[in-house]
């Protein structure tokens, strides 16, 4: 059960549990921060004019720069498991 809950997915993307924790945690915090900035911008349009876009572009560049997984190299379809 520990294997399935904590180790299988990180291994499938070529990371240890703690590497995956660091990367996924960082992405999550950046998404939360960008989302909060977007909500503030929705109420006060003069604030955080580019914060949401910059966050998305930065994350996109970082995630594109990661090593492809074996499944991606073999042409497997993307899954949306988070």
MARBAVO-117412 format. One record per atom (N, C-alpha, C): x, z, y; residue number from 1; atom name. Coordinates in Angstrom, 2 decimals, padded with zeros to 5 digits, always signed. Each point is the difference from the previous one (the first is absolute). Last residue first. Example, Ala and Ser with C-alpha at 12.3 -4.5 7.8 and 13.67 -1.06 7.14 Angstrom:
2
east=+012.85, up=+007.08, north=-002.25, num=2, atomo=N
east=+000.82, up=+000.06, north=+001.19, num=2, atomo=CA
east=-000.77, up=+000.73, north=+001.09, num=2, atomo=C
east=+000.29, up=-000.07, north=-005.72, num=1, atomo=N
east=-000.89, up=+000.00, north=+001.19, num=1, atomo=CA
east=+000.90, up=+000.00, north=+001.20, num=1, atomo=C
***
This chain:
82
east=-003.34, up=-010.94, north=+013.88, num=82, atomo=N
east=+000.75, up=+000.75, north=+001.01, num=82, atomo=CA
east=+000.25, up=+001.38, north=-000.52, num=82, atomo=C
east=-001.42, up=-005.29, north=-001.77, num=81, atomo=N
east=+000.10, up=+001.41, north=-000.32, num=81, atomo=CA
east=+000.85, up=+000.70, north=+001.04, num=81, atomo=C
east=-001.41, up=-004.83, north=-000.57, num=80, atomo=N
east=-000.25, up=+000.81, north=+001.19, num=80, atomo=CA
east=-000.03, up=+001.47, north=-000.32, num=80, atomo=C
east=+002.58, up=-004.71, north=-002.00, num=79, atomo=N
east=-001.06, up=+000.95, north=-000.27, num=79, atomo=CA
east=-000.13, up=+000.89, north=+001.23, num=79, atomo=C
east=+002.03, up=-005.29, north=-001.04, num=78, atomo=N
east=+000.04, up=+001.30, north=+000.65, num=78, atomo=CA
east=-001.14, up=+000.87, north=-000.47, num=78, atomo=C
east=+002.06, up=-003.85, north=-003.19, num=77, atomo=N
east=-000.88, up=+000.16, north=+001.15, num=77, atomo=CA
east=+000.15, up=+001.41, north=+000.58, num=77, atomo=C
east=+004.07, up=-002.48, north=-002.63, num=76, atomo=N
east=-001.23, up=+000.76, north=-000.25, num=76, atomo=CA
east=-000.80, up=+000.14, north=+001.29, num=76, atomo=C
east=+004.46, up=-002.26, north=-001.00, num=75, atomo=N
east=-001.20, up=-000.65, north=+000.53, num=75, atomo=CA
east=-001.30, up=+000.73, north=-000.26, num=75, atomo=C
east=+004.78, up=+001.21, north=-000.92, num=74, atomo=N
east=-000.64, up=-000.77, north=-001.06, num=74, atomo=CA
east=-001.31, up=-000.63, north=+000.44, num=74, atomo=C
east=+002.48, up=+002.80, north=+002.92, num=73, atomo=N
east=+000.91, up=-001.08, north=-000.36, num=73, atomo=CA
east=-000.60, up=-000.90, north=-001.08, num=73, atomo=C
east=-002.33, up=+003.88, north=+001.25, num=72, atomo=N
east=-000.06, up=-000.99, north=+001.08, num=72, atomo=CA
east=+000.91, up=-001.18, north=-000.31, num=72, atomo=C
east=+000.11, up=+003.62, north=-002.98, num=71, atomo=N
east=-001.30, up=-000.67, north=-000.07, num=71, atomo=CA
east=-000.13, up=-001.08, north=+001.07, num=71, atomo=C
east=+003.80, up=+002.81, north=+000.05, num=70, atomo=N
east=+000.06, up=-000.94, north=-001.12, num=70, atomo=CA
east=-001.30, up=-000.79, north=-000.12, num=70, atomo=C
east=+000.99, up=+001.76, north=+004.85, num=69, atomo=N
east=-000.08, up=+000.62, north=-001.32, num=69, atomo=CA
east=+000.11, up=-001.07, north=-001.07, num=69, atomo=C
east=+002.30, up=-000.31, north=+005.01, num=68, atomo=N
east=-001.20, up=-000.30, north=-000.77, num=68, atomo=CA
east=+000.04, up=+000.69, north=-001.36, num=68, atomo=C
east=+002.37, up=+001.95, north=+004.51, num=67, atomo=N
east=+000.29, up=-000.79, north=-001.19, num=67, atomo=CA
east=-001.30, up=-000.30, north=-000.75, num=67, atomo=C
east=-000.17, up=+000.81, north=+005.32, num=66, atomo=N
east=+000.25, up=+000.74, north=-001.24, num=66, atomo=CA
east=+000.27, up=-000.96, north=-001.14, num=66, atomo=C
east=-001.27, up=-001.23, north=+004.58, num=65, atomo=N
east=+001.42, up=+000.12, north=-000.27, num=65, atomo=CA
east=+000.32, up=+000.73, north=-001.28, num=65, atomo=C
east=-004.45, up=-000.49, north=+001.77, num=64, atomo=N
east=+000.48, up=-001.31, north=-000.44, num=64, atomo=CA
east=+001.47, up=+000.06, north=-000.40, num=64, atomo=C
east=-001.94, up=+003.84, north=+001.86, num=63, atomo=N
east=-000.49, up=-000.22, north=-001.36, num=63, atomo=CA
east=+000.40, up=-001.37, north=-000.53, num=63, atomo=C
east=+001.16, up=+001.17, north=+004.46, num=62, atomo=N
east=+000.65, up=+000.90, north=-000.94, num=62, atomo=CA
east=-000.43, up=-000.28, north=-001.44, num=62, atomo=C
east=-002.08, up=-002.39, north=+003.51, num=61, atomo=N
east=+001.40, up=-000.40, north=-000.13, num=61, atomo=CA
east=+000.72, up=+000.87, north=-001.02, num=61, atomo=C
east=-004.44, up=+001.13, north=+001.04, num=60, atomo=N
east=+000.05, up=-001.28, north=-000.69, num=60, atomo=CA
east=+001.44, up=-000.44, north=-000.22, num=60, atomo=C
east=-000.76, up=+003.83, north=+002.62, num=59, atomo=N
east=-000.25, up=+000.25, north=-001.42, num=59, atomo=CA
east=+000.07, up=-001.29, north=-000.81, num=59, atomo=C
east=+000.37, up=-000.41, north=+004.66, num=58, atomo=N
east=+001.15, up=+000.74, north=-000.53, num=58, atomo=CA
east=-000.16, up=+000.26, north=-001.50, num=58, atomo=C
east=-003.60, up=-001.99, north=+002.34, num=57, atomo=N
east=+001.13, up=-000.93, north=-000.11, num=57, atomo=CA
east=+001.22, up=+000.69, north=-000.62, num=57, atomo=C
east=-003.78, up=+002.70, north=+000.91, num=56, atomo=N
east=-000.28, up=-000.96, north=-001.06, num=56, atomo=CA
east=+001.16, up=-000.96, north=-000.19, num=56, atomo=C
east=+000.29, up=+003.01, north=+003.58, num=55, atomo=N
east=+000.05, up=+000.72, north=-001.27, num=55, atomo=CA
east=-000.23, up=-000.95, north=-001.17, num=55, atomo=C
east=-000.49, up=-001.69, north=+004.36, num=54, atomo=N
east=+001.42, up=+000.26, north=-000.31, num=54, atomo=CA
east=+000.13, up=+000.71, north=-001.34, num=54, atomo=C
east=-004.36, up=-000.69, north=+001.64, num=53, atomo=N
east=+000.63, up=-001.26, north=-000.40, num=53, atomo=CA
east=+001.46, up=+000.21, north=-000.39, num=53, atomo=C
east=-002.33, up=+003.72, north=+001.75, num=52, atomo=N
east=-000.54, up=-000.40, north=-001.30, num=52, atomo=CA
east=+000.65, up=-001.27, north=-000.52, num=52, atomo=C
east=+001.20, up=+001.50, north=+004.38, num=51, atomo=N
east=+000.47, up=+000.90, north=-001.06, num=51, atomo=CA
east=-000.50, up=-000.41, north=-001.37, num=51, atomo=C
east=-000.74, up=-001.84, north=+004.70, num=50, atomo=N
east=+000.69, up=-000.76, north=-001.06, num=50, atomo=CA
east=+000.41, up=+000.85, north=-001.20, num=50, atomo=C
east=-002.54, up=+001.79, north=+003.77, num=49, atomo=N
east=-000.42, up=-001.41, north=+000.00, num=49, atomo=CA
east=+000.62, up=-000.77, north=-001.17, num=49, atomo=C
east=-000.48, up=+004.97, north=+001.67, num=48, atomo=N
east=+000.40, up=-000.53, north=-001.31, num=48, atomo=CA
east=-000.40, up=-001.47, north=-000.18, num=48, atomo=C
east=-002.46, up=+001.85, north=+004.10, num=47, atomo=N
east=+000.99, up=+000.75, north=-000.79, num=47, atomo=CA
east=+000.26, up=-000.71, north=-001.33, num=47, atomo=C
east=-003.30, up=-001.47, north=+003.20, num=46, atomo=N
east=+001.29, up=-000.11, north=+000.68, num=46, atomo=CA
east=+001.12, up=+000.72, north=-000.77, num=46, atomo=C
east=-004.73, up=+000.04, north=-001.36, num=45, atomo=N
east=+000.69, up=-001.27, north=-000.24, num=45, atomo=CA
east=+001.37, up=-000.14, north=+000.66, num=45, atomo=C
east=-003.07, up=+004.04, north=-001.86, num=44, atomo=N
east=+000.74, up=-000.19, north=+001.25, num=44, atomo=CA
east=+000.84, up=-001.27, north=-000.12, num=44, atomo=C
east=-002.85, up=+000.94, north=-003.57, num=43, atomo=N
east=-000.67, up=+000.80, north=+001.01, num=43, atomo=CA
east=+000.61, up=-000.22, north=+001.38, num=43, atomo=C
east=+001.88, up=-002.18, north=-003.75, num=42, atomo=N
east=-001.41, up=-000.41, north=+000.04, num=42, atomo=CA
east=-000.75, up=+000.75, north=+001.11, num=42, atomo=C
east=+004.50, up=+001.15, north=-000.97, num=41, atomo=N
east=-000.09, up=-001.24, north=+000.75, num=41, atomo=CA
east=-001.46, up=-000.47, north=+000.11, num=41, atomo=C
east=+000.94, up=+003.67, north=-002.73, num=40, atomo=N
east=+000.18, up=+000.39, north=+001.40, num=40, atomo=CA
east=-000.15, up=-001.23, north=+000.89, num=40, atomo=C
east=-000.07, up=-000.81, north=-004.56, num=39, atomo=N
east=-001.21, up=+000.72, north=+000.40, num=39, atomo=CA
east=+000.07, up=+000.45, north=+001.46, num=39, atomo=C
east=+003.82, up=-002.00, north=-001.90, num=38, atomo=N
east=-001.08, up=-000.99, north=+000.18, num=38, atomo=CA
east=-001.30, up=+000.66, north=+000.43, num=38, atomo=C
east=+003.67, up=+002.77, north=-001.09, num=37, atomo=N
east=+000.27, up=-000.71, north=+001.25, num=37, atomo=CA
east=-001.09, up=-001.04, north=+000.28, num=37, atomo=C
east=-000.16, up=+002.21, north=-004.11, num=36, atomo=N
east=-000.36, up=+000.92, north=+001.08, num=36, atomo=CA
east=+000.22, up=-000.66, north=+001.36, num=36, atomo=C
east=+001.42, up=-002.39, north=-003.75, num=35, atomo=N
east=-001.46, up=+000.09, north=+000.05, num=35, atomo=CA
east=-000.48, up=+000.91, north=+001.11, num=35, atomo=C
east=+004.64, up=-000.35, north=-000.88, num=34, atomo=N
east=-000.51, up=-001.23, north=+000.60, num=34, atomo=CA
east=-001.51, up=+000.02, north=+000.13, num=34, atomo=C
east=+002.00, up=+003.63, north=-002.24, num=33, atomo=N
east=+000.38, up=-000.01, north=+001.41, num=33, atomo=CA
east=-000.51, up=-001.23, north=+000.73, num=33, atomo=C
east=-000.64, up=+000.22, north=-004.66, num=32, atomo=N
east=-000.82, up=+001.01, north=+000.68, num=32, atomo=CA
east=+000.30, up=+000.01, north=+001.49, num=32, atomo=C
east=+002.68, up=-002.75, north=-002.67, num=31, atomo=N
east=-001.36, up=-000.53, north=+000.10, num=31, atomo=CA
east=-000.93, up=+000.98, north=+000.71, num=31, atomo=C
east=+004.42, up=+001.38, north=-000.90, num=30, atomo=N
east=-000.01, up=-001.05, north=+001.02, num=30, atomo=CA
east=-001.40, up=-000.59, north=+000.17, num=30, atomo=C
east=+000.62, up=+003.15, north=-003.41, num=29, atomo=N
east=+000.11, up=+000.66, north=+001.31, num=29, atomo=CA
east=-000.02, up=-001.04, north=+001.11, num=29, atomo=C
east=+000.05, up=-001.63, north=-004.43, num=28, atomo=N
east=-001.24, up=+000.70, north=+000.31, num=28, atomo=CA
east=+000.01, up=+000.65, north=+001.37, num=28, atomo=C
east=+003.97, up=-001.99, north=-001.64, num=27, atomo=N
east=-001.00, up=-001.03, north=+000.33, num=27, atomo=CA
east=-001.32, up=+000.66, north=+000.39, num=27, atomo=C
east=+003.32, up=+002.86, north=-001.56, num=26, atomo=N
east=+000.37, up=-000.55, north=+001.31, num=26, atomo=CA
east=-001.00, up=-001.06, north=+000.45, num=26, atomo=C
east=-000.47, up=+001.79, north=-004.34, num=25, atomo=N
east=-000.32, up=+000.99, north=+001.02, num=25, atomo=CA
east=+000.29, up=-000.49, north=+001.40, num=25, atomo=C
east=+001.24, up=-002.66, north=-003.68, num=24, atomo=N
east=-001.45, up=+000.01, north=+000.17, num=24, atomo=CA
east=-000.43, up=+001.01, north=+001.06, num=24, atomo=C
east=+004.62, up=-000.14, north=-001.07, num=23, atomo=N
east=-000.44, up=-001.28, north=+000.56, num=23, atomo=CA
east=-001.50, up=+000.02, north=+000.27, num=23, atomo=C
east=+001.90, up=+003.84, north=-002.08, num=22, atomo=N
east=+000.55, up=-000.20, north=+001.35, num=22, atomo=CA
east=-000.55, up=-001.27, north=+000.64, num=22, atomo=C
east=-001.14, up=+000.92, north=-004.49, num=21, atomo=N
east=-000.60, up=+000.99, north=+000.89, num=21, atomo=CA
east=+000.46, up=-000.22, north=+001.44, num=21, atomo=C
east=+002.05, up=-002.53, north=-003.36, num=20, atomo=N
east=-001.35, up=-000.48, north=+000.27, num=20, atomo=CA
east=-000.73, up=+000.95, north=+000.95, num=20, atomo=C
east=+004.21, up=+001.31, north=-001.50, num=19, atomo=N
east=+000.14, up=-001.18, north=+000.85, num=19, atomo=CA
east=-001.37, up=-000.52, north=+000.40, num=19, atomo=C
east=+000.09, up=+003.49, north=-003.06, num=18, atomo=N
east=+000.30, up=+000.46, north=+001.35, num=18, atomo=CA
east=+000.27, up=-001.15, north=+000.96, num=18, atomo=C
east=-000.89, up=-000.90, north=-004.64, num=17, atomo=N
east=-001.15, up=+000.67, north=+000.59, num=17, atomo=CA
east=+000.29, up=+000.36, north=+001.47, num=17, atomo=C
east=+002.78, up=-004.07, north=-001.60, num=16, atomo=N
east=-000.22, up=+001.31, north=-000.60, num=16, atomo=CA
east=-001.22, up=+000.62, north=+000.68, num=16, atomo=C
east=+000.46, up=-005.38, north=-000.39, num=15, atomo=N
east=+000.38, up=+001.18, north=+000.77, num=15, atomo=CA
east=-000.14, up=+001.26, north=-000.85, num=15, atomo=C
east=-001.35, up=-004.85, north=-000.88, num=14, atomo=N
east=+001.45, up=+000.18, north=+000.04, num=14, atomo=CA
east=+000.47, up=+001.19, north=+000.82, num=14, atomo=C
east=-004.57, up=-001.52, north=-001.25, num=13, atomo=N
east=+000.51, up=-000.64, north=+001.22, num=13, atomo=CA
east=+001.48, up=+000.28, north=+000.21, num=13, atomo=C
east=-002.31, up=+001.80, north=-003.73, num=12, atomo=N
east=-000.42, up=-001.41, north=-000.01, num=12, atomo=CA
east=+000.46, up=-000.75, north=+001.24, num=12, atomo=C
east=+000.72, up=+004.72, north=-000.47, num=11, atomo=N
east=+000.89, up=-000.78, north=-000.86, num=11, atomo=CA
east=-000.36, up=-001.48, north=+000.03, num=11, atomo=C
east=-002.86, up=+002.99, north=+002.32, num=10, atomo=N
east=+001.32, up=-000.13, north=+000.65, num=10, atomo=CA
east=+000.99, up=-000.81, north=-000.83, num=10, atomo=C
east=-004.25, up=+000.82, north=-002.04, num=9, atomo=N
east=-000.03, up=-000.93, north=+001.13, num=9, atomo=CA
east=+001.35, up=-000.08, north=+000.73, num=9, atomo=C
east=-000.40, up=+003.13, north=-003.64, num=8, atomo=N
east=-000.20, up=-001.39, north=-000.43, num=8, atomo=CA
east=+000.04, up=-000.98, north=+001.17, num=8, atomo=C
east=+000.27, up=+004.99, north=+000.36, num=7, atomo=N
east=+001.21, up=-000.77, north=-000.23, num=7, atomo=CA
east=-000.21, up=-001.48, north=-000.27, num=7, atomo=C
east=-003.44, up=+003.69, north=+000.84, num=6, atomo=N
east=+001.08, up=+000.11, north=+000.98, num=6, atomo=CA
east=+001.14, up=-001.00, north=-000.15, num=6, atomo=C
east=-004.19, up=+000.33, north=-002.80, num=5, atomo=N
east=-000.37, up=+000.41, north=+001.35, num=5, atomo=CA
east=+001.12, up=-000.12, north=+001.03, num=5, atomo=C
east=+000.66, up=-001.04, north=-004.73, num=4, atomo=N
east=-001.03, up=-000.88, north=+000.57, num=4, atomo=CA
east=-000.29, up=+000.35, north=+001.45, num=4, atomo=C
east=+003.05, up=+002.76, north=-002.39, num=3, atomo=N
east=+000.51, up=-001.37, north=+000.08, num=3, atomo=CA
east=-000.99, up=-000.91, north=+000.72, num=3, atomo=C
east=-001.37, up=+004.32, north=-001.08, num=2, atomo=N
east=+000.91, up=+000.01, north=+001.16, num=2, atomo=CA
east=+000.58, up=-001.39, north=+000.21, num=2, atomo=C
east=-002.61, up=+000.62, north=-003.82, num=1, atomo=N
east=-000.82, up=+000.00, north=+001.19, num=1, atomo=CA
east=+000.86, up=+000.00, north=+001.26, num=1, atomo=C
***
